[in-house]
Amino acid sequence: MNLLLNKNIIIELKEAILKSQYLAARLVNKELIVLYLGIGRKISEIATKEAWGTKVLDQISNELQKELPGLRGFSGSNLKKMRVFSDFWMKYLKIGSALPNQISMSSEEISSALPNQLPENFAETFFSVSFTHHFSIATKCKQFEEAHFYLSKVATEFWNYRYLEKQIDDRLFFKQGTLPNNFRNTLKEPHSQKAIRTFRDEYLLDFINIEPNDDYDEKILEQEIVRNIQKFILSLGNDFAFIGNQYRLIVEEQEYFIDMLFFNRKIQCLVALELKTGKFKPEYLGKMNFYLSALDDLVKQPHENPSIGIILCKEKNNKIVEYSFRDFNKAMGVATYRTTKDLPAKFKDALPDAETLKRLLD
């Protein structure tokens, strides 16, 4: 590429950056995402047309530094990231032909050009996520549904990018709805579908610090979860409210205690959670079925949906779980969990930090 012959590209990039800085006073996230999308789109179009080599973006970055001394965030590697980001989303957002061939775009222009079939509030979610998160999603996700799933999680649950990448690598999107359960046979629509989407097959409890050699029981596990209840709720997902642990039920003057009881606002029902540190056993469901019957009769409000029970254990065999469900009429599922000792060292700091957690919970 002859930069002397293509000086107009540098001028156009410079004007777009200055315009964004002026409009935002400083490059706040929404303006950054709009700007990066436009720059990535322009670079991709010209690079494809002129067959740019790998060094051209470094040259462009150097020229921008001359035009705007002290400019940060526009290194050659960052320009390449903008192109990757733009290339990923342009094929799904399909706004290339709906907008002029220019760098400077507004979020309103982009929003108005988006296809009608995109999920509700997509634009709001898209512009609320940082570029660091966006780049991780663009490089690791293969389809729109997967990318949108993680965008929504970041926007609503304030994941840091390490936690985001861990969840993508762990294929969280593909595990949604894989929890062994009997919801379709015991719950009416749309309650059953909402329940299937709410619970996962496996939960990452990497805030639990139990030594590998500890022969811990359910009480110790429960104490660790209660001590870290905010993080546990984050691992469960949105809309869970903690009611209490060792929740007491009195049936015919006898006391019974549920390990943990929650309420989920989205599916409008009580959720009983029983903790098991070993492998799933069929007899666990009989006890849970009893708890759910008592909850529905004694605790559930008239406007609420039937209660759901989740057995959270260390191991399970899905075929055994499937056979165990067959003759029960209460909604139940069996999930597994992993703790800190089960994780590679590089993932042990992947959960959102304390400041992020506080911001979510305030």
ABEGO torsion letter per residue (X at the ends): XBAAAAAAAAAAAAAAAAAAAAAAGBBBAAAAAAAAAAAAAAAAAAAAAAGBBAAAAAAAAAAAAAABBGBBGABAAAAAAAAAAAAAAAAAAGAAAABBBBABBBAAAAAAABBAABBBGAAAAAAABBAAAAAAAAAABABAAAAAAAAAAAAAAGBBAAAAAAAAAAGAAAABGABBBAAAAABBOAAAAAAAAABBABBBBAABBBBAABBBBAAAAAAAAAAAAAAAAAAAEBGBBBAEBGBBBBBGGBBBBBABBBBBAAAGBBBBBBBBABBBBAAAAAAAAAAAAAAAAAABBAABBBBBBBBBBABBBAAAAAAAAAABABBBBBBBBBBAAABBAAAAAABBBAAAAAAAAX
